[in-house]
């Protein structure tokens, strides 16, 4: 029996919640109306000037509908799976017969490539089925399977149609016949995680314990001695790039069993996908040791290895974590997918140990790095999300070549665009958490939803001024008093130092704050209105002194938004600017700018150099340069690079 029978799943909450938010509602509609059609064209290689996808091509070849060779990376199938998942989520909150027909046709194509034994991966169907499951380390069969399971679950829940779901159940059966602890099977696990949390989602639908057990096996077997990836390498007599470098097998989070891992290591996307699966499995099983491992990894990740924007993965080498407090701004990787995975992990941690910090991190990643990953017209994308950019350095410095000063039309490795799309279209499922007898408000995003307390149903309608102001109104509708049902808990954002909470216009007296949530003790009834007003001043932020790159620097936040300076507003050589810790920061709404944003202005200083261009060094003296007073203009970080190429900086000198 699932431990979640008394709580709502992400899919259920997506089905019950309709976003009406002026901010995120706009982005969800942008994904539905622009990103999804654009990405569908990209998957069919019909976007002029964009890197080819080969995705639809590969499925047509695998299905025998055309001749040709496999194109793209070994994990190319996953791009189509994520697109299907993103589109399926939109059907939950915006039924669309034309989109549903398009999805049915895409699913027909996918299923037509499936083999009689259930196997479904175009790379091996095209290149030779005799090699299947011979390179679990690097060839992403289980990763692609995981994404298609996620897609199948979303589409089934949105439409009730089982074609893709049944196909993936057959594929999971095929995988289970080949991989496992039983004699004659391969004792392997995925090199790129995602199937772990996908199998738990499948179990939530089917109730078939073998789906849950396979997820648990992949988690428990990972990193055990003898190390499967090492044994696989020896059998194939092949080298292994990552195993010989500094990351070794922790690149795959496989250098040690998961319960022994204490630091976020290796490829950042793989890491947070694994941690999400671990948290899912711990919630299902009640495994205390697995829960403790999740908590340790969460603390290390968010308190020592996460950027102020919610980006994770500081190194381009291996798209990986490095060491505590190593957070360079101009060479950061900060893959968009990694921040999406961070939201997955935070959401799942709420089911293990409800705390406001999980909502804080979801909010940070969503409003900053994830939105930064897409252009404001929904047709260009960032793979890498830097906190400092000098365009010339991106073009001429090999160590910064992964950083782009402008978003790209598409990528040969295009995991990020459809990942952003599925994150935003599934956003309704992250606003609330039902856990035991309590319902938690995680995110302040305007919506209408139906929640359950102790098995009984009530309606909730939220209006929110986020991210521009902290005013939130929540109205309750219920057929009877909620007394004795359980409690509703409201997250007090970690950035908020003061707030006012009222019920029906009167200050709330009977309440308690616990682990970042305000728990109401008052009886709630039909028609009750809760208002929350979170103070949202602009705040100057500094980093732990161990973060060497930010020593002596300041960043600016207002509410959940990180702000940045752009050359378009402040001129070139942003490194010559400084901000006084005592400078007053004012906020100004600019309707005409970047789709409407709250800008910030502050007095600052700019160094004006009197140096000749050919004079590289000279003895220090006051005459070497002087400073002038300037007004600094800050825009939300998510909106940078929407006005052409130019410098950008989040952190500037203090003084």
N, C-alpha and C positions, 0 to 999 in steps of 0.2 A: 504494500500500500504506500503510495507516494506521500511523503511528509508535506507536500504542497497542496493536498486536497483541501486544506483550510485556507489557502491563500490564492490570489489571482496570479496567473501567468502573464508574461509580457503580451502574448497574443490576445488573451482575454481583455486586458486593459486597453489594448489598441482597438479592439472591437467595440468597447464601451465608451470611448472617449472621443469627443469631437473638438478639435482645436479651433478657437475663434480669435486667437491672439493676433494683434495687429503687426507684431514683429515676426515671430516665428511662423505665423500663418502665411505671411507673404513668402517666406522662403519655402514652405511646403508647397505652396501653389507654383512657385518658380520651378521646383523640381518636377512637379506633375506636368506643367504646361510646356516647359522648355528643356530641362535637363534630360528627362526620360526620352522624349522624341529625339533629342540631339544624340544621346548615347546610343539609342537604337540604330541611328544612321552610322555612328562610329563603329559599332559592332559589326556592321555590314560593309565597312571600308568605303563609306560613301561621303565622308567629310573631307573636302578638298584641303590639302596641305597638312592633314593630320597623320600621325604615325598609324600604319595599318594595324587592325585588330586581329584579323583572321578568324575571329570567333565563330561566326555563322558559317564561314567557309569550311572550317574544320568539321563542324557537325554535319554539313552536307556531304563532305567526302566520307566521313565515318558511316553515314547512313546509306551510302551508295547512290546519292542523288547527283553527284558530279565526280569527276576524277581530279586528282591533284595530290599534292603533298601537304603534310602538316605544316602550319605556319605559326610563328610566334613562340612564346615560352611554353614550357611543359605544363604550366598551370593556367593556360589560356581559357580553359573551360569555365573557370571560376568567375570570369567577368560577366558571362551571360547569366550565370546563376544569381549573382548579386543584382543584376538588372531585373531579373524576374522577381526576386524578392522585394526589391524597392517598388516595382510596379504593383505587386500584389498588395503591399501595405496601403498604397493609395486607394485601392478598391474598397478598403475597409471604411475609409472616411469620405470617399468620393466615387460612388459607383459610376462606371464608364463602360458602356457596352463595346465601344470601338477598341478601347485599351484591352478589355477582357478578351476580345476576339484576337487581338495581336498576341496576347499572352498564350492563348490556346494554340495558336499556330507555332509559336516558339517552343512550347512544351511538346507539341506533336513532333517537331523536328528533333528535339532532344531524345525523346523516347524512341523514335525510329532508329536512332543509332545504338540503342541498348542491345546487348548480346543476349542470346537465349538463356545463358546462365545468370543473367542479371548484371554483368559487368558493364560499366559505362564510363569510359574515359577516352576521349578522341585521340590522345597522343599514342596510346598503345593499340587502339583499334586500327589506326592508320599505319603505325610503324611496326606492329608485330605483337600479337597477344601472347606469344611465348615468353615475353619479357615482363609480363605484368607482375607487380609486387616484388620485383627484384631490386628496386632502388627506392625503398620507403624513405630513405634519408633525404633525398633531394628531388624526387620526381613527382611529389604533390598529388598522388592519386587520392589519398585519404583527405587531403585538404580540399580538393575539388568536390569530392563526395560530400564533405561537410557542408560546403556552401550550397550544394543542390538540395541537401536535406533541409537546410534553413529556408530555401526558396519554396520547396514543396510544402513545408509546414505553413508558411505564410499564405500561399495560394489556396491551400485547402481551407484554412480558417477564413479566408476572405470570400471564397466562392462555394465551398462544399465539394469542389471537384477533386477527385482522387487520382487522376491519371498520373501526375508527377509524383504524388505521395506514394502510390503503389509501386511505381518504378523504383523509387528510392528505397522502399522496404525490400524489394527484390535485390537491389544492389547491396544493402546492408547484410542481407542473408549471404550473398556471395562473399563479401568481405569476411563475415563470421566463419565461413567454411575454410577460409585460407589463413586467417590470422587469429592467434589466441594461444593459451597455455597448453591446450590439449596436445597429445602426441600427434605428430604428423602435420601440425600447423606451424606457421612462422610466428615466433614470439616477438613480433615487432610492434611498432607504434609509429605515428606520423612524424615526419621531419618538420612539417609545418602544421601546427595545431589549428584546429577550429572544429574538427569532427566531435570533439568531446562535448562541447556545449550543444552542438547540433543534435547529437544522439539523445541528450537529456530532453531537448525540445520534442524530439520524435516520441520519446517515451511518454511525455505529458499528453500526447495525442492518442497513442496506441495503447498505453498501459501494459505493453509487452516488456517484461522484465529483461529480456535478452538485449534490448536496446539500451537500457540503463546499465546493465552489466558490462556491455562492450565499452561504454564510455568509462566506467570505473576501471576496467582492465587497462585501457590506454593510459590512464592516469597512474595507476599503481605500478605498471611494468616499466614506465619511463625511468631511465637511469639505473636500472638494476644491473647487477653483475651476473654473467658477462654482458657487457654493453652491446645491445643489438646492432647499433650502427657500426660499431667496430667489427663485429662478426660479419655483417653484410659486406663491409668493405673488403675484408679478407677473402671471402668467397668469390667476390667479383674481381679480385686482384686489381683494384683501382685505388688511386690516391684520393685524398679528401682535403680540399683546400682549407676549410675552417678548422679541422682537427689539428692542423700543423701550425696554426696561428695562435695569437694570444687568447682568443675566445674558446678554442678547443671545442669540446662537445657541448659546452654551455651555450654556444651559439644557438643550439637547438633546445636549450633547457634540458639536456639529457646527460650531463656530466655526473649527475647524482640523482637519487630518488627525490621526488617532489617534496616529500615531507622533511627532507634535510636541507632544502634550499632556503637561504636566509636573505639573499639580495636579488634584486631584479637584474638579470644578466642576459647577455646574448641579444639576438634579433628582437627588437622591441615589440613588433606586432605579434610574432609567435608567442612572446612572453605573456602579453596581456590576454591573448586568446586562451592560452593554457590556464592562466590564473582564473579566467572566467569559467572555464570548464571545471576547474577544481572547486570553485565556490558553488557551482551548480550541484556537483556531486556531493559536496559536504552538506548542502541544504537537503538533498534527498536522503542521504544515509545517516545524518547526524554524527558523522565521523569527527570527533573532537580534534584528532591530530591533524586532519586535513584542514579543518577550520583554522587551527592555530597557524599552520603554514601560510594560509591565505592572509591572515592578519599580519604576520611578519613581513611578507612580501609587499603588502599594501603600504605598510609604514615605511619601509625602505624606499619604495617607488615614489610615494607622494611627498615624503619629507626630506629626501636627499637627492632624488634623481628626476625631478619634474620641473619644467620651466614655469615661470609665472603665468604663461599663456595656456598652460595645460598641454604643451607639447612634451613628448617623451622620446628618448632615443637620441643621444647627443652626438653620436659618431656616424659619419658616412661609411666607415669601414664596418661592414656587417649590418648597417642600419641598426646600430646596437647601442646598448648601455655601456658605459665605461667604468667609472668609479664614482663614489659619493662626492657630490658637489661639483662634479665636472660638467659645467653647463655653458660652453662657449656660445656666443650669440651669432657669430658670422659664419661658423662652419657647422652649426647645428644641423642635424638631419630632420628630426621632428616630423616624421612622416604623417600625413593626414590619417592614414589607416590606423596608426598607433593611437592617436587620440580618440578615434572611433572605438577601438578596442578598450581604451581606458574607461570610456563611458559604460561599455558592457561590464567591465570588472566592477566598477563602482555600483552599478545597479544591482548586480548579484550579491555584493557584499551587504547591501541593505537587507537581504533575506537571511543573512547569517547573523548580523549583529547591528540592528538599526541604529544609525548615528548620522547626525547632520553633515559630518565631513564627507560622506559619500555623495550627498546632494551637492555640496560645495564643489567637489571635483567634477561631477557631471556638468554643472553649470559653467565652470571655468573652461572646460574643453569645448563645450557646445558654443558658447558665445564668442570664443576667441579662435582657437586653432581650427576647429571643424568648419566654421563659417569662412575663415581665411582661405581654406582649401578650395573655394569656388569663387568665381567672379560674380559680380552683382547682376550680370545678365545670364548666368547659369550655363555658359558655353566654354569656359576656360577654367583650368584647374592647377592647383599647386600639389605636387607630390611632397615637396620639402617646405617647411614653414619656419623660416629664419626669424631672428629677432633683430638683425642688423644686416643691411644690404648696401653695398657699393657696386653698382652695375658693372663697372669696368673690371672689378675683381672677379666677378662671376664668370666673365668671358676669358680672362687672361691668367687667372690663378687656378691651377689644376686642383688644388686642395679645396677650392670653393666652387668648382664647376657644377656640382650637384645643386647648388643654390641658383634659382632663377629669379631675375628681377621682375619678370612678368609671367602670368599664368599661361599654361600651354593648352593647345586645342585638344590634345590627347597624348597618350604615352604608349610606347610599345609594351611596357609593363604598366597596365592601366588599372591596377587594383583600387586606386584611390577614388576616382570619380564615381563608380557605382557604389562604393562603400559609403561615401558621403550621402549619396542619394538614399540608400536604404536606412541610414541613420536618421535622416530628417523625415522620411515618410513614416518611420516607426516611432517618431517622437511621442505620440500620444501614450505609448506604453511606459514611458519613463517618468511621467508627471507624478504619478501616485505609486505607492507600494501598499499592498495589504499583507500584513504579517501578524499571524495569530489573531488576537482580538483588537488590534489597532490598525488604523488607516493613516498613512503618512503622506503629507504633501511635500514632495521632493523639490519640485520646480514650480516657479511662479509664471506659468504660461496660461493665458486665457483659454478657457475650455468649458465644456459641459460634459459631465461624466456620471456614471452610476457606480457607486462603491458599495462594498459589503462590510458589515461589522457583525461578527458572530453569526454569520449566515443570513443576516437580514439586510435588505437593500434600502439605500437612500440615494437621493440625487444631490449633486453638488455642481454649482456654477461659479466659475472664477473669472473675474476681470482683473487684469494686471497692467500696470504701467511699465513693467520691466522691458528693456534695461534702462529706460530713460528716467523713470522715477520709481520710487519704492512703494507706491500705493497699490494695495491689493484688496479686493472685495470678494468675499466668498459667501454665497447664499445656499442654504440647506433646504431641501424639499424631502419630506418624509410623511408617510401615512400615520405615523405615531411617534411619540417621543423616543429619542435615541438613548434615553436613560437605561443603563445596564447592558447596552449593546457592546460597548467597548469605548475606545477613545480615538479622537482625531488629533493628530500631532502635526504641527506646522514647523517647517525648518526655519530656524533663525540663521540667515546667511552668515558665514564666518567673517565676511567683510563688514558686517553691520555692527556698529558699536552702540546704537540706541534705536529703539522702536517703540511704537504705541500700538497696543492691541485692544480692540473694542468689540463688544457684542451688543448689537442693536443700539449702537451709539454711545454705550456706556463702557468705561474702562473695565477690562477683564481682571477680576481679582482672584478668582479661584482657578489657578493654573500652576504648573510647575515646569521648569526647564530642566531637561535631562539629555545629555549627550547631543546638544545642538538642536533639540526639538522642543517646542512649546506644546505641552500636553494640556488640553482643556479639561477641567474637572466639572465645569458647568453642564447641566442637562441641556441638550440641544433638541429643538423641535422644528417642525415645519415652518418655514418662513424666516427662521433666524438668519441674521446677517453678521458675519465676522469681518471686521476691517483690520488690516495690518498696514502700518506705515513705517517702512524701514528707511531710516536716515541714509542718504546717499551722497555725501559730500565727496569731492575729489580728494584723493589721498596719495601722498608721496610714499613710495615703497622702497625699501632697501633690502638687500640680500644678505644671507648669512655670510660673515667674513670669509668663510671657507670657500665661497664661490669666487674664485680669484678674478674671473672676467668681469664681475660686477662690483668689485671693490671700489669704493669712492664714487659710486654712481647711484642714480635714483631712477625709478620708473613711476608712472602715474596710473592709478586706477580710479574708476568711479563706478560704484556698484560692482556688478559682475564683469565689467568691461576693462580690459587692459588697453591703454592708449599708446600711441606712437607718434613720432615726428616724421613727416615726409618732406622731401625736397620741394615738392610743389608748393608748400606753405611756408617753408623756413629757409629755402636756399640750399646750396650745396655745402659740403664739409660740415655735416651734422656733428662730427666729432669735436668741432671747435665751439660747440654750444655748451652752456652749463646752466643749471637750475639751482637756485638757493633753497635750502630746506625751509626757510621762512617765507618764501614767495607765496603770495595769495593766488589761488587758482579759481577762475570764474568759468561758469558753464554758459554756452550760448547755443540755442537750437538753430540749425541751419537747414531749412526746408529744401533749399535748392541744391545742397551739396550731398553727393553720394547717396541719393535716395532719401535724404532726410536723416541727419545725425546730430547728436549733441557733441559740439566741439568744446574744447577747453582752451583757455588762454591763460598764460602766466608770464610775468616778467622774467627775463633771462639775460644772459650775457653772451656775446659772441666775440671770440678772439679775432682781431683784425691784424693780419701779418704785414709787416713792412719789408719782408724778405724778398730778395731777388730770386727768381726761379732757379738760377744756377747755383745758389748758395745753399748747400745741403745742411751744413752744421756751422755753428759759431758759438763762442763763449756766451754764457747766459748774461743778460743785462736787461734792465727794464725797457730799454729802447728796442728790444727785439720784436716787440709787438704790443698792442694795447687792446683793450676790450671796450665794446660799446654796448649800451643797453638795447635790448630788442624785446619784442613780444613773441613768445613761442606759441604756436598753434598746434594743438594735439587733436588727432582724430582716432576713432576706435581702431584698434589693431586689425579687426576682421576686414575693414574697408580699405586697407592699403593696397597699392598697385592696381587701382581701378581708374587712374588718371594718367596712364603712361609710365614710362620707365623713369626711375629716380632713386635717390638714396632713401633709406628708411632706418630708423633706430627706435627701439623701445627703451633702452637704458642710456642715460646721458650723464655727463660729469656733474658731480655735486660741488657747489661752491658759490 
